[in-house]
């Protein structure tokens, strides 16, 4: 499998698609600190840890997730188009090793994008915004959660690309899935999550504000817990929480590991049973 992975990485560094979209992320990583800094008012105390979360998505848009989707699907689609996959099978490589090598290649893409963002964070964002206002353990959870969310994207995209065997179909499915989960599911979940079990105050019938703890009749704990599960489970939901809430929790990390295992197992099973001509 080492030979397969080495061949993939050599082909990756020669890929124009990879360098085009990787360069876009580099530009995003360099420009973001200056853009956000200029947008903040003098009364707003900027947090440097916000900039770490911005590396995995901003305004609910998973920027790296979209770029990784295009890179992975084009890269793996070319393999099927050029009959590279068929040639690897003829040479005696097992389908499990071929799939695993492709998955590791996709993970390398995610790690490379994470590394380049952190490089510019340390050299530009941190000096611009000052010291991190949170504890080291929280930053560790933030970094691990963010990186695993990008690896989760890679595992999902590898599954779709290797199952569809067509880069156009894979890109459409992938981007459609990202848009659906990001826009529809996250927006719905956000509305539910904004509902709190109690109000700290309310207006009485005379229009006067009354400081009083009142139960929220619209709060539904089952819906709330279900939406929290959806946000924790999918990488777009994880990055959405990092951007909006600066949430430092270990649960999304476990969900990412579970999603990685589930998609890898499903992908290997489907690829082993697929008819490759």
C-alpha positions as CSV (number, residue, x, y, z in Angstrom):
1,X,0.0,0.0,0.0
2,X,3.0,2.3,0.5
3,X,3.7,2.2,-3.2
4,X,0.1,3.1,-3.9
5,X,0.2,6.0,-1.5
6,X,3.5,7.3,-2.9
7,X,2.2,7.1,-6.4
8,X,-0.9,9.0,-5.4
9,X,1.1,11.8,-3.7
10,X,3.4,12.1,-6.7
11,X,0.4,12.5,-9.0
12,X,-1.2,14.9,-6.5
13,X,1.8,17.4,-6.6
14,X,1.6,17.4,-10.4
15,X,-2.2,18.0,-10.3
16,X,-3.2,21.5,-11.6
17,X,-6.6,21.1,-9.9
18,X,-4.9,20.6,-6.5
19,X,-2.7,23.6,-6.8
20,X,-5.4,25.9,-8.1
21,X,-7.8,25.2,-5.2
22,X,-5.0,24.9,-2.6
23,X,-3.8,28.3,-3.7
24,X,-7.4,29.7,-3.2
25,X,-7.2,28.4,0.3
26,X,-3.8,30.0,0.9
27,X,-5.3,33.4,-0.3
28,X,-8.3,32.9,2.0
29,X,-5.9,32.1,4.9
30,X,-3.8,35.3,4.3
31,X,-6.7,37.7,3.6
32,X,-9.1,36.6,6.3
33,X,-7.2,38.1,9.3
34,X,-7.0,41.5,7.6
35,X,-10.6,41.5,6.4
36,X,-12.1,40.5,9.8
37,X,-9.8,42.9,11.6
38,X,-11.0,45.8,9.5
39,X,-14.6,44.8,10.0
40,X,-14.5,44.8,13.8
41,X,-15.5,48.1,15.5
42,X,-13.3,49.7,18.1
43,X,-15.7,48.6,20.8
44,X,-15.4,45.0,19.8
45,X,-12.6,42.9,21.5
46,X,-11.5,40.5,18.9
47,X,-10.7,36.9,19.9
48,X,-7.7,35.2,18.3
49,X,-9.3,31.8,18.8
50,X,-12.1,33.0,16.5
51,X,-9.6,33.0,13.7
52,X,-8.7,29.4,14.3
53,X,-12.4,28.4,13.9
54,X,-12.6,30.6,10.8
55,X,-10.1,28.2,9.2
56,X,-12.7,25.5,9.1
57,X,-15.6,27.7,7.9
58,X,-17.1,31.1,8.1
59,X,-20.7,32.4,8.1
60,X,-21.9,28.8,8.1
61,X,-20.0,28.1,4.8
62,X,-17.5,25.3,5.1
63,X,-14.8,26.8,2.8
64,X,-12.2,24.1,3.1
65,X,-14.9,21.4,2.9
66,X,-16.0,22.7,-0.5
67,X,-12.4,23.0,-1.8
68,X,-11.5,19.5,-0.6
69,X,-14.6,18.1,-2.3
70,X,-13.6,19.5,-5.7
71,X,-10.0,18.4,-5.3
72,X,-10.8,14.8,-4.2
73,X,-13.5,14.2,-6.7
74,X,-11.5,15.5,-9.7
75,X,-8.4,13.6,-8.5
76,X,-10.2,10.3,-8.0
77,X,-12.4,10.7,-11.1
78,X,-9.3,11.0,-13.3
79,X,-8.1,7.7,-11.9
80,X,-11.2,5.9,-13.2
81,X,-11.2,7.9,-16.4
82,X,-7.5,7.0,-17.2
83,X,-8.1,3.4,-16.1
84,X,-5.5,3.7,-13.4
85,X,-7.7,1.9,-10.9
86,X,-8.2,-1.0,-13.3
87,X,-4.5,-1.2,-13.9
88,X,-3.8,-1.3,-10.1
89,X,-6.2,-4.3,-9.8
90,X,-4.6,-6.0,-12.7
91,X,-1.2,-5.6,-11.1
92,X,-2.5,-7.5,-8.1
93,X,-3.3,-4.8,-5.6
94,X,-6.4,-5.5,-3.5
95,X,-9.3,-3.2,-3.7
96,X,-9.1,-2.6,0.1
97,X,-5.5,-1.3,-0.3
98,X,-6.5,0.8,-3.3
99,X,-9.4,2.4,-1.4
100,X,-7.3,2.9,1.8
101,X,-4.5,4.6,-0.2
102,X,-7.0,7.0,-1.8
103,X,-8.5,7.7,1.6
104,X,-5.1,8.5,3.1
105,X,-4.4,10.8,0.1
106,X,-7.6,12.7,0.8
107,X,-6.6,13.0,4.4
108,X,-3.2,14.4,3.4
109,X,-5.0,17.1,1.4
110,X,-7.0,18.0,4.5
111,X,-4.0,18.0,6.8
112,X,-2.0,20.1,4.3
113,X,-4.8,22.7,4.2
114,X,-5.0,22.7,8.0
115,X,-1.2,23.1,8.3
116,X,-1.1,26.0,5.9
117,X,-3.9,27.8,7.7
118,X,-2.2,27.4,11.0
119,X,1.0,28.7,9.6
120,X,-0.6,31.9,8.5
121,X,-2.5,32.0,11.8
122,X,0.7,31.9,13.8
123,X,2.5,34.4,11.6
124,X,-0.4,36.9,10.8
125,X,-3.5,36.4,12.9
126,X,-1.9,35.9,16.3
127,X,0.3,38.9,16.2
128,X,-2.6,41.0,14.8
129,X,-5.1,39.9,17.4
130,X,-2.9,39.3,20.4
131,X,-2.9,36.4,23.0
132,X,-5.4,33.6,23.0
133,X,-8.1,34.4,25.6
134,X,-8.8,30.7,26.4
135,X,-7.1,27.8,28.1
136,X,-4.7,25.5,26.3
137,X,-7.1,22.5,26.7
138,X,-9.8,24.4,24.9
139,X,-7.5,25.3,22.0
140,X,-6.4,21.7,21.9
141,X,-10.1,20.6,21.6
142,X,-10.7,23.3,19.0
143,X,-7.7,22.2,16.8
144,X,-8.4,18.4,17.2
145,X,-12.1,18.9,16.4
146,X,-11.4,21.2,13.4
147,X,-8.8,18.8,11.9
148,X,-11.0,15.8,12.4
149,X,-13.9,17.5,10.8
150,X,-11.8,18.1,7.7
151,X,-10.7,14.4,7.8
152,X,-14.4,13.5,8.0
153,X,-15.0,15.5,4.9
154,X,-12.2,13.5,3.2
155,X,-13.7,10.2,4.2
156,X,-17.1,11.2,2.9
157,X,-15.7,12.5,-0.4
158,X,-13.6,9.4,-0.9
159,X,-16.7,7.2,-0.4
160,X,-18.7,9.2,-2.9
161,X,-15.9,9.4,-5.5
162,X,-15.0,5.7,-5.3
163,X,-18.6,4.6,-5.3
164,X,-19.7,6.8,-8.3
165,X,-16.6,6.3,-10.4
166,X,-17.4,9.5,-12.3
167,X,-16.0,12.9,-11.3
168,X,-18.9,15.0,-12.6
169,X,-21.5,12.9,-10.8
170,X,-19.3,12.8,-7.6
171,X,-18.9,16.6,-7.6
172,X,-22.6,17.2,-8.1
173,X,-23.5,14.7,-5.3
174,X,-20.9,16.0,-3.0
175,X,-21.7,19.7,-3.4
176,X,-25.4,19.0,-3.3
177,X,-24.9,17.2,0.0
178,X,-22.7,19.9,1.4
179,X,-25.3,22.6,0.5
180,X,-28.2,20.6,1.8
181,X,-26.6,19.8,5.1
182,X,-25.1,23.3,5.5
183,X,-28.0,25.5,4.5
184,X,-31.1,23.4,5.3
185,X,-30.2,21.2,8.2
186,X,-27.9,23.6,10.0
187,X,-30.4,26.5,9.6
188,X,-33.2,24.3,10.9
189,X,-31.0,23.0,13.8
190,X,-29.9,26.6,14.6
191,X,-33.5,27.7,15.0
192,X,-34.2,24.8,17.4
193,X,-31.0,25.3,19.3
194,X,-31.7,29.0,19.8
195,X,-34.8,28.0,21.8
196,X,-34.0,28.0,25.5
197,X,-35.9,26.0,28.2
198,X,-36.6,29.2,30.2
199,X,-36.9,32.9,29.6
200,X,-35.2,35.3,32.0
201,X,-37.9,37.9,31.5
202,X,-41.0,38.8,29.5
203,X,-43.3,41.7,28.6
204,X,-46.5,41.8,30.6
205,X,-49.9,42.7,29.1
206,X,-49.1,46.4,29.8
207,X,-45.9,46.3,27.7
208,X,-43.6,46.5,30.8
209,X,-40.5,44.2,30.9
210,X,-40.7,41.9,33.9
211,X,-37.5,40.2,35.2
212,X,-38.8,36.7,35.8
213,X,-37.8,33.1,35.0
214,X,-40.6,31.7,32.8
215,X,-40.8,28.3,31.1
216,X,-40.6,28.5,27.3
217,X,-43.7,26.8,25.8
218,X,-41.9,26.3,22.5
219,X,-38.9,24.4,23.9
220,X,-38.9,20.7,23.0
221,X,-36.1,18.7,24.6
222,X,-36.3,15.8,22.1
223,X,-36.0,18.2,19.1
224,X,-33.2,20.1,20.9
225,X,-31.2,16.9,21.6
226,X,-31.8,15.6,18.0
227,X,-30.5,18.8,16.5
228,X,-27.5,18.8,18.8
229,X,-26.7,15.3,17.6
230,X,-27.0,16.3,13.9
231,X,-24.7,19.3,14.5
232,X,-22.2,17.1,16.4
233,X,-22.3,14.3,13.9
234,X,-21.7,15.9,10.5
235,X,-18.5,18.0,9.8
236,X,-20.4,20.9,8.5
237,X,-22.4,21.1,11.8
238,X,-19.2,20.8,13.8
239,X,-17.5,23.7,11.9
240,X,-20.8,25.6,12.1
241,X,-20.7,25.4,15.9
242,X,-17.0,26.3,16.1
243,X,-17.7,29.5,14.1
244,X,-20.9,30.5,15.8
245,X,-20.4,29.4,19.4
246,X,-16.7,28.8,19.9
247,X,-17.8,25.4,21.4
248,X,-14.9,23.4,22.9
249,X,-16.4,20.0,23.5
250,X,-15.1,16.4,23.1
251,X,-18.4,14.9,21.7
252,X,-17.9,16.1,18.1
253,X,-14.4,14.5,18.2
254,X,-15.9,11.1,19.0
255,X,-18.6,11.6,16.3
256,X,-15.9,12.4,13.7
257,X,-14.0,9.3,14.6
258,X,-17.2,7.3,14.3
259,X,-18.1,8.9,11.0
260,X,-14.6,8.2,9.7
261,X,-14.9,4.5,10.7
262,X,-18.4,4.2,9.2
263,X,-17.7,5.8,5.9
264,X,-14.4,3.9,5.5
265,X,-16.1,0.6,6.2
266,X,-19.0,1.4,3.9
267,X,-16.7,2.6,1.1
268,X,-14.5,-0.4,1.2
269,X,-17.5,-2.7,1.1
270,X,-19.1,-0.9,-1.8
271,X,-15.8,-0.6,-3.7
272,X,-15.1,-4.4,-3.3
273,X,-18.5,-5.2,-4.7
274,X,-18.5,-2.7,-7.5
275,X,-18.2,-3.7,-11.2
276,X,-15.1,-1.9,-12.6
277,X,-14.8,-2.4,-16.3
